[in-house]
């Protein structure tokens, strides 16, 4: 973990932060303030950024790699709720706001790098920038809607339909995701996914 000023790739990181879908409209002065609170963290494939059930939560800005949001039931069965890629955010803002433990984990699907800060500091920061606060709140609601749509899809569509919806929503992720991860997200086996591709159904 490293602050931006001390990081050997600080110039690249600053460019990546300014490309983030939430931060791209933030002015230089405010970005300078935010940078002082950010830490840069690298994770290898399979490593956790956030564990389900904790109350110490952080705000994440994805710089490199792919993350997944995963919920695990008491019997150990897992469901992938969404993927996050560069320029995206990850957050557990709703749980933080409700003062409940986070209901999911955030895990690196590939080697990944994020900029992060405690959620309390992030909320304090956006309180003074109404436009940024509105952008963030809208994105949080969009993510919740996306996850609800995905959950409904798993119940209503057959395997080819689920794949087609994913291709429509996330065409850039198809070749970047390990097949095992995509199959788990779509609640089908890796073999079924390969067969659909081989048969020309996707």
N, CA, C and O of each residue as an XYZ file, in Angstrom:
808
protein
N       0.851     -1.193      0.000
C       0.000      0.000      0.000
C       0.883      1.238      0.000
O       1.866      1.301      0.738
N       0.538      2.225     -0.824
C       1.377      3.397     -0.969
C       0.519      4.607     -1.273
O      -0.497      4.499     -1.959
N       0.929      5.771     -0.759
C       0.256      7.003     -1.135
C       0.679      7.368     -2.553
O       1.699      6.888     -3.045
N      -0.105      8.215     -3.203
C       0.184      8.547     -4.598
C       1.529      9.260     -4.722
O       2.313      8.928     -5.612
N       1.814     10.222     -3.863
C       3.051     10.987     -3.959
C       4.287     10.105     -3.890
O       5.310     10.420     -4.498
N       4.202      9.001     -3.153
C       5.363      8.126     -2.975
C       5.405      6.997     -3.990
O       6.364      6.226     -4.024
N       4.372      6.893     -4.816
C       4.297      5.746     -5.737
C       5.163      5.997     -6.963
O       5.148      7.101     -7.507
N       5.921      4.995     -7.409
C       6.787      5.178     -8.587
C       6.007      5.435     -9.887
O       6.571      5.958    -10.848
N       4.731      5.076     -9.923
C       3.903      5.299    -11.119
C       2.855      6.383    -10.871
O       1.749      6.320    -11.407
N       3.204      7.361    -10.068
C       2.223      8.364     -9.656
C       1.630      9.139    -10.831
O       0.454      9.501    -10.793
N       2.411      9.398    -11.862
C       1.882     10.162    -12.997
C       0.808      9.380    -13.745
O      -0.225      9.936    -14.120
N       1.054      8.092    -13.959
C       0.066      7.239    -14.618
C      -1.185      7.126    -13.752
O      -2.306      7.194    -14.257
N      -0.989      6.956    -12.458
C      -2.120      6.816    -11.541
C      -2.990      8.065    -11.555
O      -4.216      7.963    -11.518
N      -2.383      9.220    -11.606
C      -3.150     10.470    -11.631
C      -3.986     10.572    -12.912
O      -5.123     11.043    -12.880
N      -3.424     10.133    -14.019
C      -4.190     10.119    -15.269
C      -5.371      9.157    -15.148
O      -6.487      9.484    -15.551
N      -5.123      7.977    -14.593
C      -6.188      6.982    -14.439
C      -7.302      7.486    -13.526
O      -8.481      7.248    -13.789
N      -6.932      8.175    -12.464
C      -7.947      8.715    -11.561
C      -8.827      9.734    -12.270
O     -10.041      9.761    -12.068
N      -8.222     10.564    -13.093
C      -8.994     11.593    -13.791
C      -9.879     11.008    -14.895
O     -10.770     11.684    -15.409
N      -9.625      9.753    -15.251
C     -10.477      9.074    -16.226
C     -11.624      8.321    -15.559
O     -12.502      7.795    -16.243
N     -11.620      8.268    -14.244
C     -12.663      7.538    -13.534
C     -14.023      8.177    -13.765
O     -14.138      9.402    -13.796
N     -15.051      7.357    -13.928
C     -16.375      7.871    -14.282
C     -16.972      8.773    -13.207
O     -17.864      9.569    -13.504
N     -16.504      8.667    -11.973
C     -16.987      9.530    -10.898
C     -16.122     10.770    -10.758
O     -16.630     11.851    -10.455
N     -14.815     10.624    -10.975
C     -13.875     11.705    -10.683
C     -13.529     12.581    -11.875
O     -12.822     13.576    -11.719
N     -14.013     12.232    -13.072
C     -13.528     12.951    -14.259
C     -13.959     14.416    -14.323
O     -13.432     15.170    -15.141
N     -14.896     14.830    -13.485
C     -15.290     16.235    -13.488
C     -14.783     17.024    -12.296
O     -15.128     18.194    -12.129
N     -13.968     16.394    -11.469
C     -13.462     17.046    -10.263
C     -12.325     17.996    -10.620
O     -11.437     17.637    -11.394
N     -12.344     19.200    -10.065
C     -11.309     20.193    -10.344
C      -9.967     19.836     -9.739
O      -9.873     18.968     -8.871
N      -8.929     20.515    -10.206
C      -7.568     20.210     -9.770
C      -7.379     20.391     -8.271
O      -6.740     19.568     -7.616
N      -7.941     21.475     -7.729
C      -7.772     21.727     -6.287
C      -8.409     20.626     -5.466
O      -7.804     20.113     -4.525
N      -9.640     20.261     -5.826
C     -10.329     19.198     -5.088
C      -9.638     17.853     -5.270
O      -9.575     17.058     -4.333
N      -9.116     17.589     -6.472
C      -8.382     16.338     -6.682
C      -7.135     16.286     -5.813
O      -6.772     15.230     -5.294
N      -6.495     17.411     -5.662
C      -5.318     17.462     -4.791
C      -5.669     17.119     -3.357
O      -4.916     16.425     -2.674
N      -6.806     17.602     -2.904
C      -7.281     17.275     -1.551
C      -7.574     15.791     -1.442
O      -7.173     15.143     -0.476
N      -8.275     15.251     -2.435
C      -8.637     13.833     -2.402
C      -7.403     12.941     -2.426
O      -7.341     11.947     -1.703
N      -6.434     13.284     -3.242
C      -5.234     12.457     -3.368
C      -4.526     12.248     -2.033
O      -3.914     11.204     -1.806
N      -4.611     13.228     -1.164
C      -3.931     13.110      0.143
C      -4.556     12.024      1.012
O      -3.932     11.538      1.955
N      -5.792     11.648      0.687
C      -6.481     10.608      1.464
C      -6.384      9.221      0.821
O      -6.715      8.215      1.450
N      -5.930      9.173     -0.433
C      -5.951      7.916     -1.177
C      -4.711      7.067     -0.929
O      -3.604      7.580     -0.768
N      -4.926      5.762     -0.902
C      -3.837      4.784     -0.885
C      -3.949      3.933     -2.132
O      -5.053      3.649     -2.595
N      -2.818      3.525     -2.678
C      -2.796      2.667     -3.857
C      -2.503      1.238     -3.403
O      -1.529      0.976     -2.697
N      -3.371      0.326     -3.829
C      -3.267     -1.067     -3.390
C      -3.263     -1.992     -4.599
O      -4.085     -1.843     -5.503
N      -2.348     -2.937     -4.614
C      -2.299     -3.966     -5.651
C      -2.761     -5.293     -5.068
O      -2.408     -5.646     -3.943
N      -3.556     -6.025     -5.846
C      -4.030     -7.334     -5.426
C      -3.789     -8.343     -6.543
O      -3.955     -8.036     -7.723
N      -3.399     -9.537     -6.156
C      -3.239    -10.630     -7.112
C      -4.585    -11.307     -7.329
O      -5.524    -11.104     -6.560
N      -4.671    -12.105     -8.371
C      -5.889    -12.840     -8.677
C      -6.358    -13.628     -7.454
O      -5.586    -14.379     -6.857
N      -7.627    -13.450     -7.088
C      -8.203    -14.196     -5.968
C      -8.075    -13.525     -4.617
O      -8.684    -13.986     -3.651
N      -7.312    -12.462     -4.514
C      -7.150    -11.779     -3.230
C      -8.330    -10.842     -2.957
O      -8.927    -10.278     -3.874
N      -8.646    -10.697     -1.675
C      -9.786     -9.891     -1.248
C      -9.379     -8.440     -1.012
O      -8.302     -8.157     -0.486
N     -10.257     -7.535     -1.408
C     -10.173     -6.140     -0.989
C     -11.090     -5.891      0.186
O     -10.787     -5.086      1.067
N     -12.219     -6.588      0.195
C     -13.228     -6.409      1.240
C     -13.845     -7.764      1.545
O     -14.177     -8.523      0.635
N     -13.997     -8.063      2.830
C     -14.614     -9.320      3.248
C     -16.064     -9.087      3.662
O     -16.377     -8.111      4.344
N     -16.931     -9.983      3.245
C     -18.337     -9.924      3.627
C     -18.468     -9.963      5.146
O     -17.799    -10.750      5.816
N     -19.341     -9.100      5.685
C     -19.626     -9.113      7.111
C     -18.832     -8.134      7.954
O     -19.029     -8.073      9.167
N     -17.936     -7.362      7.344
C     -17.151     -6.409      8.125
C     -17.857     -5.057      8.166
O     -18.749     -4.776      7.365
N     -17.437     -4.232      9.117
C     -18.007     -2.886      9.237
C     -17.003     -1.798      8.863
O     -17.372     -0.629      8.758
N     -15.741     -2.169      8.663
C     -14.727     -1.206      8.236
C     -14.724     -1.174      6.714
O     -14.162     -2.058      6.068
N     -15.352     -0.156      6.150
C     -15.574     -0.127      4.701
C     -14.793      0.995      4.030
O     -14.447      2.003      4.647
N     -14.527      0.780      2.735
C     -13.734      1.736      1.972
C     -14.377      1.996      0.613
O     -15.192      1.216      0.121
N     -13.982      3.107      0.037
C     -14.384      3.469     -1.318
C     -13.231      3.128     -2.255
O     -12.079      3.460     -1.975
N     -13.542      2.459     -3.374
C     -12.508      2.005     -4.297
C     -12.692      2.625     -5.681
O     -13.811      2.750     -6.178
N     -11.573      3.009     -6.289
C     -11.543      3.460     -7.679
C     -10.645      2.485     -8.435
O      -9.458      2.367     -8.132
N     -11.210      1.792     -9.412
C     -10.466      0.745    -10.116
C      -9.527      1.382    -11.132
O      -9.962      2.126    -12.011
N      -8.246      1.090    -11.007
C      -7.231      1.626    -11.913
C      -6.815      0.604    -12.966
O      -6.686      0.941    -14.143
N      -6.606     -0.629    -12.553
C      -6.211     -1.710    -13.465
C      -6.881     -2.998    -13.025
O      -7.187     -3.183    -11.848
N      -7.106     -3.895    -13.993
C      -7.630     -5.216    -13.668
C      -9.143     -5.245    -13.529
O      -9.835     -4.271    -13.826
N      -9.638     -6.388    -13.071
C     -11.078     -6.606    -12.921
C     -11.362     -7.111    -11.499
O     -10.663     -7.984    -10.983
N     -12.390     -6.550    -10.891
C     -12.861     -6.979     -9.578
C     -14.225     -7.638     -9.715
O     -14.924     -7.441    -10.709
N     -14.598     -8.422     -8.711
C     -15.959     -8.955     -8.664
C     -16.547     -8.715     -7.276
O     -15.841     -8.722     -6.268
N     -17.849     -8.506     -7.258
C     -18.607     -8.379     -6.013
C     -19.294     -9.723     -5.794
O     -20.055    -10.172     -6.651
N     -19.038    -10.366     -4.665
C     -19.502    -11.733     -4.423
C     -20.236    -11.817     -3.090
O     -19.767    -11.300     -2.076
N     -21.391    -12.473     -3.104
C     -22.113    -12.737     -1.865
C     -22.085    -14.239     -1.595
O     -22.248    -15.045     -2.511
N     -21.876    -14.608     -0.332
C     -21.784    -16.011      0.067
C     -22.836    -16.301      1.120
O     -22.944    -15.575      2.108
N     -23.619    -17.367      0.917
C     -24.649    -17.701      1.907
C     -24.049    -18.560      3.009
O     -22.901    -18.991      2.893
N     -24.807    -18.823      4.088
C     -24.254    -19.584      5.222
C     -23.753    -20.976      4.858
O     -22.920    -21.539      5.567
N     -24.254    -21.535      3.756
C     -23.812    -22.874      3.342
C     -22.582    -22.822      2.442
O     -22.092    -23.851      1.977
N     -22.093    -21.606      2.204
C     -20.873    -21.462      1.417
C     -21.094    -21.316     -0.070
O     -20.129    -21.250     -0.832
N     -22.347    -21.263     -0.503
C     -22.607    -21.072     -1.937
C     -22.393    -19.606     -2.296
O     -22.820    -18.708     -1.570
N     -21.723    -19.375     -3.428
C     -21.376    -18.007     -3.819
C     -22.133    -17.576     -5.074
O     -22.460    -18.383     -5.945
N     -22.395    -16.283     -5.128
C     -23.021    -15.691     -6.308
C     -22.272    -14.411     -6.641
O     -22.066    -13.557     -5.778
N     -21.864    -14.285     -7.910
C     -21.200    -13.063     -8.363
C     -22.266    -12.050     -8.746
O     -23.114    -12.325     -9.594
N     -22.226    -10.887     -8.126
C     -23.235     -9.864     -8.366
C     -22.872     -8.940     -9.516
O     -23.745     -8.512    -10.270
N     -21.589     -8.631     -9.656
C     -21.161     -7.741    -10.736
C     -19.651     -7.799    -10.876
O     -18.945     -8.289     -9.995
N     -19.169     -7.284    -12.008
C     -17.744     -7.088    -12.233
C     -17.472     -5.592    -12.334
O     -18.331     -4.825    -12.769
N     -16.285     -5.187    -11.932
C     -15.855     -3.793    -12.055
C     -14.515     -3.774    -12.767
O     -13.635     -4.582    -12.470
N     -14.361     -2.851    -13.708
C     -13.136     -2.750    -14.502
C     -12.568     -1.340    -14.390
O     -13.169     -0.493    -13.729
N     -11.418     -1.065    -15.023
C     -10.845      0.275    -14.933
C     -11.852      1.366    -15.296
O     -12.654      1.213    -16.217
N     -11.791      2.466    -14.551
C     -12.683      3.625    -14.613
C     -13.954      3.441    -13.788
O     -14.710      4.391    -13.582
N     -14.189      2.193    -13.309
C     -15.342      1.941    -12.451
C     -15.007      2.247    -10.997
O     -13.856      2.501    -10.642
N     -16.046      2.214    -10.168
C     -15.869      2.280     -8.727
C     -16.368      0.976     -8.107
O     -17.113      0.223     -8.734
N     -15.953      0.724     -6.882
C     -16.594     -0.272     -6.031
C     -16.810      0.388     -4.680
O     -16.005      1.203     -4.229
N     -17.913      0.018     -4.048
C     -18.290      0.682     -2.804
C     -19.248     -0.194     -2.016
O     -19.889     -1.086     -2.573
N     -19.341      0.059     -0.744
C     -20.380     -0.547      0.097
C     -21.103      0.580      0.824
O     -21.425      0.484      2.009
N     -21.346      1.647      0.072
C     -21.925      2.861      0.643
C     -23.267      2.613      1.324
O     -23.520      3.150      2.402
N     -24.132      1.804      0.706
C     -25.460      1.564      1.293
C     -25.332      0.932      2.675
O     -26.005      1.352      3.616
N     -24.474     -0.070      2.799
C     -24.275     -0.721      4.100
C     -23.675      0.256      5.103
O     -24.081      0.283      6.265
N     -22.720      1.052      4.663
C     -22.111      2.048      5.553
C     -23.172      3.040      6.035
O     -23.236      3.367      7.220
N     -23.998      3.512      5.108
C     -25.026      4.492      5.452
C     -26.038      3.903      6.437
O     -26.518      4.597      7.333
N     -26.355      2.625      6.265
C     -27.338      1.961      7.135
C     -26.703      1.415      8.415
O     -27.393      0.884      9.285
N     -25.371      1.554      8.515
C     -24.630      1.062      9.685
C     -24.801     -0.447      9.876
O     -24.962     -0.928     10.998
N     -24.765     -1.178      8.771
C     -24.834     -2.630      8.802
C     -23.550     -3.206      8.218
O     -22.858     -2.515      7.470
N     -23.215     -4.453      8.540
C     -22.028     -5.070      7.931
C     -22.196     -5.162      6.419
O     -23.314     -5.276      5.916
N     -21.092     -5.113      5.709
C     -21.195     -5.194      4.258
C     -21.711     -6.574      3.845
O     -21.231     -7.589      4.349
N     -22.686     -6.618      2.931
C     -23.338     -7.892      2.593
C     -22.612     -8.703      1.525
O     -23.130     -9.729      1.083
N     -21.430     -8.271      1.101
C     -20.706     -8.972      0.052
C     -19.211     -8.748      0.202
O     -18.767     -7.882      0.956
N     -18.450     -9.541     -0.525
C     -16.999     -9.374     -0.603
C     -16.650     -8.724     -1.933
O     -17.431     -8.770     -2.883
N     -15.466     -8.118     -1.993
C     -14.923     -7.595     -3.241
C     -13.574     -8.282     -3.453
O     -12.682     -8.194     -2.610
N     -13.436     -8.967     -4.590
C     -12.298     -9.845     -4.832
C     -11.695     -9.532     -6.198
O     -12.412     -9.184     -7.135
N     -10.385     -9.656     -6.304
C      -9.705     -9.449     -7.584
C      -9.910    -10.672     -8.479
O      -9.570    -11.790     -8.093
N     -10.463    -10.459     -9.667
C     -10.619    -11.522    -10.654
C      -9.297    -11.738    -11.387
O      -8.915    -12.870    -11.684
N      -8.615    -10.651    -11.668
C      -7.288    -10.668    -12.281
C      -6.360     -9.855    -11.373
O      -6.803     -9.304    -10.366
N      -5.111     -9.784    -11.719
C      -4.233     -8.844    -11.034
C      -4.856     -7.459    -11.142
O      -5.250     -7.043    -12.232
N      -4.949     -6.747    -10.036
C      -5.695     -5.485    -10.031
C      -4.996     -4.436     -9.179
O      -4.226     -4.742     -8.268
N      -5.296     -3.189     -9.512
C      -4.812     -2.048     -8.722
C      -5.976     -1.097     -8.490
O      -6.736     -0.793     -9.410
N      -6.107     -0.633     -7.257
C      -7.159      0.322     -6.930
C      -6.577      1.467     -6.109
O      -5.540      1.333     -5.458
N      -7.275      2.593     -6.162
C      -7.042      3.675     -5.210
C      -8.189      3.612     -4.222
O      -9.341      3.438     -4.622
N      -7.892      3.751     -2.929
C      -8.951      3.584     -1.939
C      -8.785      4.591     -0.813
O      -7.710      5.149     -0.591
N      -9.911      4.804     -0.102
C      -9.909      5.585      1.124
C     -11.096      5.147      1.958
O     -12.057      4.599      1.418
N     -11.052      5.379      3.286
C     -12.190      5.003      4.131
C     -13.472      5.693      3.667
O     -13.445      6.856      3.265
N     -14.586      4.980      3.725
C     -15.851      5.545      3.248
C     -16.231      6.811      3.996
O     -16.787      7.736      3.403
N     -15.940      6.865      5.286
C     -16.278      8.067      6.055
C     -15.555      9.290      5.481
O     -16.144     10.367      5.388
N     -14.288      9.133      5.097
C     -13.544     10.249      4.505
C     -14.109     10.620      3.136
O     -14.198     11.798      2.793
N     -14.490      9.611      2.361
C     -15.068      9.872      1.043
C     -16.376     10.661      1.171
O     -16.603     11.624      0.439
N     -17.229     10.244      2.104
C     -18.509     10.933      2.300
C     -18.274     12.369      2.752
O     -18.960     13.282      2.293
N     -17.323     12.575      3.637
C     -16.992     13.944      4.066
C     -16.518     14.773      2.871
O     -16.869     15.947      2.743
N     -15.725     14.159      2.008
C     -15.180     14.871      0.840
C     -16.292     15.308     -0.107
O     -16.315     16.462     -0.538
N     -17.213     14.405     -0.438
C     -18.242     14.746     -1.427
C     -19.312     15.675     -0.865
O     -20.040     16.305     -1.631
N     -19.421     15.771      0.456
C     -20.406     16.684      1.044
C     -20.151     18.128      0.616
O     -21.090     18.917      0.506
N     -18.915     18.470      0.381
C     -18.559     19.838     -0.002
C     -18.593     20.076     -1.513
O     -18.331     21.185     -1.978
N     -18.920     19.021     -2.279
C     -18.962     19.140     -3.740
C     -20.296     18.553     -4.211
O     -20.349     17.380     -4.581
N     -21.371     19.345     -4.205
C     -22.715     18.822     -4.503
C     -22.822     18.065     -5.825
O     -23.501     17.040     -5.885
N     -22.172     18.540     -6.880
C     -22.267     17.860     -8.174
C     -21.645     16.469     -8.110
O     -22.172     15.518     -8.687
N     -20.518     16.358     -7.403
C     -19.863     15.063     -7.252
C     -20.713     14.128     -6.400
O     -20.827     12.940     -6.699
N     -21.294     14.652     -5.364
C     -22.166     13.844     -4.510
C     -23.334     13.285     -5.315
O     -23.691     12.117     -5.167
N     -23.928     14.119     -6.166
C     -25.039     13.674     -6.992
C     -24.604     12.609     -7.988
O     -25.313     11.626     -8.201
N     -23.437     12.804     -8.600
C     -22.913     11.821     -9.541
C     -22.674     10.486     -8.847
O     -23.012      9.430     -9.382
N     -22.093     10.539     -7.658
C     -21.820      9.319     -6.904
C     -23.114      8.612     -6.517
O     -23.238      7.402     -6.705
N     -24.073      9.355     -5.980
C     -25.336      8.741     -5.559
C     -26.067      8.110     -6.743
O     -26.660      7.038     -6.616
N     -26.021      8.777     -7.885
C     -26.657      8.224     -9.085
C     -25.988      6.930     -9.510
O     -26.666      5.982     -9.906
N     -24.649      6.880     -9.430
C     -23.926      5.670     -9.798
C     -24.232      4.531     -8.830
O     -24.374      3.385     -9.256
N     -24.336      4.827     -7.539
C     -24.687      3.799     -6.563
C     -26.057      3.206     -6.886
O     -26.240      1.990     -6.825
N     -27.013      4.062     -7.226
C     -28.348      3.577     -7.586
C     -28.317      2.777     -8.884
O     -29.037      1.789     -9.025
N     -27.479      3.205     -9.839
C     -27.367      2.463    -11.095
C     -26.802      1.065    -10.857
O     -27.257      0.091    -11.457
N     -25.804      0.976     -9.975
C     -25.225     -0.327     -9.665
C     -26.247     -1.243     -9.005
O     -26.307     -2.433     -9.315
N     -27.041     -0.703     -8.107
C     -28.081     -1.498     -7.457
C     -29.099     -1.988     -8.480
O     -29.550     -3.132     -8.417
N     -29.461     -1.118     -9.426
C     -30.393     -1.501    -10.477
C     -29.791     -2.572    -11.380
O     -30.479     -3.509    -11.785
N     -28.509     -2.430    -11.692
C     -27.814     -3.406    -12.525
C     -27.817     -4.778    -11.876
O     -28.063     -5.786    -12.539
N     -27.542     -4.816    -10.579
C     -27.503     -6.090     -9.857
C     -28.896     -6.712     -9.781
O     -29.038     -7.927     -9.911
N     -29.914     -5.896     -9.575
C     -31.279     -6.416     -9.554
C     -31.644     -6.999    -10.920
O     -32.253     -8.066    -11.003
N     -31.267     -6.290    -11.994
C     -31.533     -6.792    -13.334
C     -30.836     -8.116    -13.594
O     -31.407     -9.018    -14.206
N     -29.607     -8.228    -13.128
C     -28.857     -9.476    -13.293
C     -29.534    -10.613    -12.541
O     -29.657    -11.716    -13.074
N     -29.969    -10.365    -11.325
C     -30.619    -11.402    -10.521
C     -31.907    -11.882    -11.187
O     -32.188    -13.080    -11.216
N     -32.680    -10.948    -11.718
C     -33.913    -11.314    -12.418
C     -33.586    -12.144    -13.658
O     -34.284    -13.109    -13.970
N     -32.524    -11.762    -14.357
C     -32.108    -12.480    -15.566
C     -31.829    -13.949    -15.272
O     -32.187    -14.822    -16.063
N     -31.190    -14.224    -14.135
C     -30.853    -15.603    -13.792
C     -32.095    -16.468    -13.640
O     -32.049    -17.676    -13.870
N     -33.203    -15.849    -13.252
C     -34.447    -16.592    -13.049
C     -35.291    -16.699    -14.323
O     -36.007    -17.682    -14.512
N     -35.207    -15.703    -15.183
C     -36.136    -15.630    -16.311
C     -35.571    -16.099    -17.645
O     -36.332    -16.523    -18.514
N     -34.257    -16.034    -17.827
C     -33.671    -16.368    -19.124
C     -32.951    -17.708    -19.080
O     -32.411    -18.106    -18.048
N     -32.954    -18.406    -20.232
C     -32.176    -19.634    -20.335
C     -30.707    -19.278    -20.520
O     -30.355    -18.101    -20.587
N     -29.849    -20.291    -20.602
C     -28.403    -20.047    -20.667
C     -28.005    -19.166    -21.843
O     -27.265    -18.203    -21.640
N     -28.467    -19.453    -23.089
C     -28.087    -18.558    -24.192
C     -28.580    -17.131    -23.977
O     -27.887    -16.174    -24.319
N     -29.778    -16.989    -23.410
C     -30.324    -15.660    -23.154
C     -29.482    -14.876    -22.165
O     -29.288    -13.671    -22.324
N     -28.982    -15.557    -21.146
C     -28.122    -14.895    -20.159
C     -26.825    -14.411    -20.805
O     -26.358    -13.302    -20.547
N     -26.255    -15.274    -21.651
C     -25.010    -14.902    -22.325
C     -25.247    -13.720    -23.253
O     -24.454    -12.779    -23.272
N     -26.326    -13.759    -24.020
C     -26.620    -12.676    -24.954
C     -26.827    -11.352    -24.219
O     -26.388    -10.301    -24.687
N     -27.488    -11.409    -23.084
C     -27.681    -10.180    -22.303
C     -26.342     -9.632    -21.832
O     -26.103     -8.426    -21.879
N     -25.465    -10.534    -21.374
C     -24.144    -10.096    -20.923
C     -23.370     -9.455    -22.069
O     -22.729     -8.419    -21.889
N     -23.432    -10.070    -23.245
C     -22.729     -9.517    -24.410
C     -23.260     -8.139    -24.776
O     -22.503     -7.266    -25.199
N     -24.550     -7.951    -24.613
C     -25.157     -6.660    -24.924
C     -24.753     -5.594    -23.912
O     -24.502     -4.443    -24.269
N     -24.695     -5.993    -22.646
C     -24.393     -5.047    -21.575
C     -22.899     -4.799    -21.410
O     -22.482     -3.685    -21.095
N     -22.092     -5.841    -21.622
C     -20.649     -5.747    -21.340
C     -19.824     -6.386    -22.453
O     -19.076     -7.326    -22.184
N     -19.932     -5.915    -23.678
C     -19.223     -6.561    -24.792
C     -17.710     -6.566    -24.634
O     -17.037     -7.469    -25.131
N     -17.170     -5.566    -23.946
C     -15.715     -5.456    -23.802
C     -15.138     -6.434    -22.792
O     -13.926     -6.646    -22.759
N     -16.000     -7.036    -21.961
C     -15.507     -7.924    -20.909
C     -15.405     -9.384    -21.345
O     -14.718    -10.171    -20.694
N     -16.070     -9.753    -22.425
C     -16.167    -11.163    -22.792
C     -14.809    -11.835    -22.920
O     -14.606    -12.919    -22.373
N     -13.886    -11.220    -23.623
C     -12.581    -11.840    -23.857
C     -11.598    -11.591    -22.722
O     -10.523    -12.190    -22.688
N     -11.957    -10.715    -21.797
C     -11.031    -10.379    -20.713
C     -11.304    -11.171    -19.440
O     -10.453    -11.253    -18.554
N     -12.490    -11.748    -19.357
C     -12.850    -12.513    -18.168
C     -12.470    -13.978    -18.326
O     -12.688    -14.556    -19.391
N     -11.909    -14.588    -17.292
C     -11.732    -16.044    -17.340
C     -13.098    -16.714    -17.527
O     -14.083    -16.301    -16.916
N     -13.155    -17.746    -18.371
C     -14.439    -18.410    -18.654
C     -15.103    -18.927    -17.379
O     -16.328    -18.908    -17.255
N     -14.285    -19.386    -16.439
C     -14.835    -19.898    -15.183
C     -15.599    -18.804    -14.434
O     -16.657    -19.063    -13.862
N     -15.062    -17.587    -14.440
C     -15.714    -16.474    -13.737
C     -16.996    -16.059    -14.445
O     -18.013    -15.803    -13.801
N     -16.944    -15.993    -15.773
C     -18.137    -15.620    -16.527
C     -19.227    -16.673    -16.347
O     -20.395    -16.332    -16.159
N     -18.855    -17.939    -16.404
C     -19.838    -19.007    -16.217
C     -20.480    -18.925    -14.837
O     -21.691    -19.101    -14.703
N     -19.671    -18.658    -13.810
C     -20.212    -18.544    -12.454
C     -21.181    -17.368    -12.353
O     -22.231    -17.472    -11.719
N     -20.825    -16.256    -12.977
C     -21.699    -15.073    -12.973
C     -23.042    -15.375    -13.624
O     -24.084    -14.902    -13.169
N     -23.009    -16.170    -14.695
C     -24.231    -16.503    -15.432
C     -24.936    -17.737    -14.874
O     -25.982    -18.140    -15.382
N     -24.367    -18.332    -13.834
C     -24.929    -19.523    -13.190
C     -25.079    -20.686    -14.170
O     -26.097    -21.379    -14.197
N     -24.043    -20.874    -14.964
C     -23.970    -22.034    -15.843
C     -22.585    -22.648    -15.686
O     -21.694    -22.028    -15.105
N     -22.401    -23.846    -16.192
C     -21.088    -24.481    -16.090
C     -20.163    -23.956    -17.183
O     -20.614    -23.440    -18.206
N     -18.879    -24.097    -16.950
C     -17.899    -23.705    -17.969
C     -18.087    -24.537    -19.232
O     -17.877    -24.052    -20.343
N     -18.486    -25.802    -19.050
C     -18.706    -26.682    -20.195
C     -19.881    -26.198    -21.047
O     -19.828    -26.223    -22.277
N     -20.941    -25.757    -20.366
C     -22.102    -25.233    -21.096
C     -21.726    -23.987    -21.874
O     -22.140    -23.815    -23.020
N     -20.942    -23.117    -21.254
C     -20.508    -21.896    -21.933
C     -19.679    -22.235    -23.166
O     -19.873    -21.642    -24.228
N     -18.766    -23.175    -23.033
C     -17.933    -23.583    -24.174
C     -18.778    -24.221    -25.269
O     -18.543    -23.984    -26.453
N     -19.765    -25.032    -24.877
C     -20.613    -25.703    -25.865
C     -21.438    -24.673    -26.640
O     -21.580    -24.784    -27.857
N     -21.982    -23.675    -25.942
C     -22.775    -22.643    -26.608
C     -21.919    -21.899    -27.639
O     -22.373    -21.581    -28.738
N     -20.679    -21.636    -27.252
C     -19.775    -20.932    -28.173
C     -19.429    -21.832    -29.363
O     -19.414    -21.380    -30.508
N     -19.154    -23.100    -29.083
C     -18.794    -24.044    -30.146
C     -19.943    -24.254    -31.124
O     -19.716    -24.404    -32.324
N     -21.187    -24.265    -30.613
C     -22.366    -24.493    -31.441
C     -22.838    -23.221    -32.169
O     -23.813    -23.250    -32.919
N     -22.133    -22.113    -31.935
C     -22.487    -20.873    -32.602
C     -23.730    -20.197    -32.052
O     -24.337    -19.362    -32.721
N     -24.108    -20.557    -30.836
C     -25.305    -19.963    -30.234
C     -24.995    -18.652    -29.513
O     -25.903    -17.933    -29.098
N     -23.707    -18.352    -29.371
C     -23.308    -17.081    -28.769
C     -22.158    -16.494    -29.606
O     -21.652    -15.418    -29.290
